[in-house]
Amino acid sequence: MRNNTLLLWILTIIFTMAIAAFQRMTGPTYPVRGTARIHDTEITFKLPRSHGGDGDEFIKLDIPDNNITGQMNWRRLNSEDDWTATPLFRVNNYLSAAIPHQPPAGKIEYVILLRYGDGALTPLTEEVTVIRFKGDVPLYILIPHILFMFLAMLFSSRTGLAALMREEKILKLAVYTVVFLFLGGIILGPVVQKFAFGAFWTGWPFGHDLTDNKTAVALLFWLIAIWQIRKNPDKRWWAVVAAVVLLAVYLIPHSVLGSEIDYTKIPQ
């Protein structure tokens, strides 16, 4: 029995780590990575989609060939701005560009164009890249937030497995899930939001921030699960439902429909 329990915990940890990695890599703030070829040069690039703190965000492309030059076209997202062309500047083997700093929740769309010699400009990517700016979140807030959210997913998955296998102590595992989800998502989540975007809560009924809304929905399902299991232990299937809901929540990329400045109401 102990070996089975240990194996289930190991599998749950691996599963939770995989979900966390998937969420990070599929989110709208994960850098755009890829390769492109200009003339005979293959370029490996990483384009940022998130910037925290003060100052501009810098793009840095490793392109030793001095015959390759280019520019960055950019404008504020969903604004009435015209596109601005900023030449890339060279420092040794690198071509760089600075994306102008924006207020928290400000977004800029940009595209990098390169040319060889006097040739035509060629976009580095097929689509424009969008970067969102945010305030700096202190590590003493961010690290516990991430840790508690990870533990919430871990205990949620473990509770769901326990319910499917008709293990004991399902209620205890469910309580741990709710505690970590409450601390990470309802207490520290809004604090992170405040540091990053200037508001504690931008979900329903004050806004449409999907991160806030999905956390509240997941917590509601787990509270219902605990209530049902306390009344009748045979209703352990509620733990499976709640675990599936939280899994679905985690599969939704982080920061989708997040805070965003309406630039049509802000002068350029």
Phi and psi in degrees as a GROMACS rama.xvg file:
@    title "Ramachandran Plot"
@    xaxis  label "Phi"
@    yaxis  label "Psi"
@TYPE xy
-64.2985  -38.9207  ARG-2
-63.7422  -40.2362  ASN-3
-64.4035  -41.1136  ASN-4
-64.0164  -43.6069  THR-5
-63.0652  -42.1523  LEU-6
-62.1638  -41.9753  LEU-7
-63.5444  -39.4303  LEU-8
-65.3334  -41.516  TRP-9
-62.65  -45.9357  ILE-10
-63.0907  -38.2452  LEU-11
-66.12  -40.5225  THR-12
-64.0422  -44.543  ILE-13
-61.8209  -44.1443  ILE-14
-61.6575  -44.5397  PHE-15
-65.1437  -40.7886  THR-16
-63.1785  -38.0272  MET-17
-65.8154  -41.7007  ALA-18
-65.0084  -41.6631  ILE-19
-62.8178  -41.8044  ALA-20
-65.8736  -41.1176  ALA-21
-61.963  -44.7377  PHE-22
-62.1228  -42.7256  GLN-23
-65.1584  -44.5113  ARG-24
-76.8138  -19.0284  MET-25
-101.593  -2.28891  THR-26
-73.8733  160.103  GLY-27
-73.72  -2.36519  PRO-28
-107.075  -1.17969  THR-29
-74.4984  136.166  TYR-30
-56.9201  148.141  PRO-31
-83.3395  120.896  VAL-32
-117.347  149.863  ARG-33
173.623  -173.415  GLY-34
-131.64  151.981  THR-35
-145.571  158.121  ALA-36
-121.348  124.794  ARG-37
-118.806  117.253  ILE-38
57.2345  -119.034  HIS-39
-104.546  13.4003  ASP-40
-107.475  125.268  THR-41
-91.7115  127.916  GLU-42
-113.175  124.431  ILE-43
-99.5319  126.638  THR-44
-129.837  157.641  PHE-45
-138.841  114.055  LYS-46
-104.956  122.81  LEU-47
-69.4358  147.07  PRO-48
-126.963  9.78173  ARG-49
-152.788  141.6  SER-50
-140.601  125.408  HIS-51
-113.296  140.728  GLY-52
95.224  -165.642  GLY-53
-86.8003  172.051  ASP-54
83.1085  168.51  GLY-55
-77.196  163.385  ASP-56
-100.054  132.011  GLU-57
-107.828  133.726  PHE-58
-97.6312  135.94  ILE-59
-135.103  115.187  LYS-60
-111.868  128.312  LEU-61
-81.7603  98.1782  ASP-62
-136.393  90.2491  ILE-63
-66.3893  -24.6353  PRO-64
-70.0525  114.21  ASP-65
-69.1751  -13.4027  ASN-66
-76.3377  -12.5021  ASN-67
-95.1605  124.73  ILE-68
-129.062  -176.162  THR-69
175.309  -169.27  GLY-70
-151.909  163.564  GLN-71
-116.359  122.127  MET-72
-96.4295  131.068  ASN-73
-149.253  159.539  TRP-74
-162.384  161.49  ARG-75
-69.3923  135.929  ARG-76
-67.0781  138.938  LEU-77
54.3412  40.3865  ASN-78
-116.156  179.842  SER-79
-101.932  18.4413  GLU-80
-70.7681  151.452  ASP-81
-81.4235  157.645  ASP-82
-68.4899  137.686  TRP-83
-107.462  131.031  THR-84
-100.879  118.883  ALA-85
-114.549  118.105  THR-86
-62.2789  141.933  PRO-87
-74.5262  138.394  LEU-88
-107.371  146.42  PHE-89
-101.518  134.051  ARG-90
-130.859  104.337  VAL-91
57.3269  -115.935  ASN-92
-92.3067  8.15767  ASN-93
-118.394  142.75  TYR-94
-104.655  132.695  LEU-95
-133.239  161.646  SER-96
-151.289  148.559  ALA-97
-107.088  123.547  ALA-98
-87.3227  120.245  ILE-99
-58.7934  136.869  PRO-100
-61.88  143.742  HIS-101
-124.63  159.747  GLN-102
-63.0366  161.072  PRO-103
-52.0573  134.354  PRO-104
78.851  3.53387  ALA-105
-78.2328  142.912  GLY-106
-127.101  144.756  LYS-107
-127.001  136.242  ILE-108
-102.54  138.013  GLU-109
-147.353  158.562  TYR-110
-141.206  137.962  VAL-111
-96.8664  130.508  ILE-112
-121.948  133.521  LEU-113
-122.222  154.282  LEU-114
-142.27  152.687  ARG-115
-106.475  120.575  TYR-116
61.2715  -125.785  GLY-117
-97.9516  15.2301  ASP-118
-71.8694  179.65  GLY-119
-75.8469  152.898  ALA-120
-70.8859  135.321  LEU-121
-122.893  125.037  THR-122
-62.2066  139.566  PRO-123
-72.2995  -32.2502  LEU-124
-127.805  156.66  THR-125
-71.8115  -31.3613  GLU-126
-118.998  158.151  GLU-127
-68.9723  155.231  VAL-128
-106.245  138.684  THR-129
-112.701  129.334  VAL-130
-117.148  136.921  ILE-131
-110.992  134.56  ARG-132
-96.8218  148.36  PHE-133
-149.674  163.365  LYS-134
-73.4827  163.822  GLY-135
-77.46  127.303  ASP-136
-100.22  121.37  VAL-137
-59.5458  143.763  PRO-138
-62.8232  -30.2627  LEU-139
-70.3346  -12.6864  TYR-140
-99.3525  -44.5237  ILE-141
-66.9318  -44.849  LEU-142
-63.5226  -48.5665  ILE-143
-61.3711  -36.6968  PRO-144
-59.435  -49.8131  HIS-145
-63.6599  -42.3406  ILE-146
-62.2741  -46.9912  LEU-147
-66.0328  -37.9506  PHE-148
-67.3194  -36.5553  MET-149
-64.5159  -45.2798  PHE-150
-65.2536  -34.4379  LEU-151
-61.43  -44.9344  ALA-152
-67.0291  -37.9938  MET-153
-62.1748  -50.8698  LEU-154
-71.6989  -30.3386  PHE-155
-62.8457  -47.8326  SER-156
-63.9204  -41.8527  SER-157
-65.9079  -37.4797  ARG-158
-66.8803  -40.5036  THR-159
-60.9098  -42.7072  GLY-160
-63.9291  -41.6652  LEU-161
-60.7523  -38.8219  ALA-162
-67.269  -41.6951  ALA-163
-65.0892  -34.6838  LEU-164
-94.9884  5.82246  MET-165
56.7262  42.2722  ARG-166
-77.5742  165.767  GLU-167
-85.6612  173.683  GLU-168
63.0007  27.6381  LYS-169
-63.7191  -41.4099  ILE-170
-62.2624  -40.6883  LEU-171
-63.5136  -43.5534  LYS-172
-64.0029  -38.4551  LEU-173
-65.3078  -38.123  ALA-174
-64.6872  -42.5949  VAL-175
-58.7625  -41.6596  TYR-176
-58.6177  -47.5703  THR-177
-65.2668  -41.1561  VAL-178
-60.3451  -48.3695  VAL-179
-68.1685  -38.255  PHE-180
-66.8152  -38.1382  LEU-181
-67.4488  -46.3426  PHE-182
-65.5153  -45.6803  LEU-183
-76.6557  -41.5743  GLY-184
-96.2935  -34.9089  GLY-185
-97.4791  -32.3537  ILE-186
-91.9675  -61.9909  ILE-187
-78.5405  -28.0663  LEU-188
-56.0691  -52.8918  GLY-189
-61.847  -31.692  PRO-190
-66.1434  -43.9173  VAL-191
-59.3157  -43.5626  VAL-192
-60.7751  -39.0267  GLN-193
-65.6978  -46.5399  LYS-194
-62.9445  -41.8379  PHE-195
-78.0783  -41.4046  ALA-196
-131.273  4.92465  PHE-197
83.7039  8.93243  GLY-198
-142.169  139.681  ALA-199
-71.9773  -39.7702  PHE-200
-141.892  123.102  TRP-201
-122.983  15.2983  THR-202
-89.2427  -164.549  GLY-203
-62.247  138.676  TRP-204
-96.0151  10.0907  PRO-205
-92.9074  -17.5026  PHE-206
-168.603  -167.017  GLY-207
-119.957  23.4292  HIS-208
-61.3462  114.577  ASP-209
-68.3116  -29.6455  LEU-210
-63.0553  -46.1122  THR-211
-65.4015  -45.3554  ASP-212
-64.6098  -44.1531  ASN-213
-68.8878  -31.245  LYS-214
-65.8839  -42.9744  THR-215
-63.9987  -40.5469  ALA-216
-64.3942  -44.5671  VAL-217
-61.8841  -42.893  ALA-218
-63.9281  -40.3104  LEU-219
-59.5411  -44.8744  LEU-220
-64.6194  -37.8038  PHE-221
-71.7546  -33.7112  TRP-222
-65.7113  -39.7926  LEU-223
-63.8464  -41.2545  ILE-224
-60.8854  -45.6103  ALA-225
-62.4215  -42.9996  ILE-226
-60.4985  -45.5126  TRP-227
-67.8668  -41.3755  GLN-228
-69.8532  -34.8845  ILE-229
-63.23  -38.936  ARG-230
-71.6055  -39.2863  LYS-231
-150.765  105.437  ASN-232
-57.242  -21.0821  PRO-233
-72.1158  -12.5359  ASP-234
-88.2839  36.7395  LYS-235
-63.7201  -18.8124  ARG-236
-62.6659  -18.9384  TRP-237
-63.5414  -31.8279  TRP-238
-66.5406  -36.5547  ALA-239
-65.8306  -43.6875  VAL-240
-60.1719  -46.9417  VAL-241
-63.9949  -38.9843  ALA-242
-64.7745  -39.582  ALA-243
-65.546  -40.3717  VAL-244
-62.2777  -45.8961  VAL-245
-65.2723  -36.9606  LEU-246
-61.9997  -44.4936  LEU-247
-60.8445  -38.3465  ALA-248
-62.4465  -43.694  VAL-249
-69.6075  -27.1493  TYR-250
-75.5373  -16.6381  LEU-251
-75.775  122.143  ILE-252
-52.9389  138.333  PRO-253
-63.8669  142.735  HIS-254
76.5045  6.1965  SER-255
-64.8278  136.607  VAL-256
55.0589  36.5904  LEU-257
-79.9292  -174.336  GLY-258
-59.3975  138.861  SER-259
-152.291  132.245  GLU-260
-72.3098  137.907  ILE-261
-88.35  96.8071  ASP-262
-71.1689  -15.0717  TYR-263
-68.3259  -15.2434  THR-264
-103.685  3.57939  LYS-265
-122.399  127.797  ILE-266
-65.6111  153.088  PRO-267
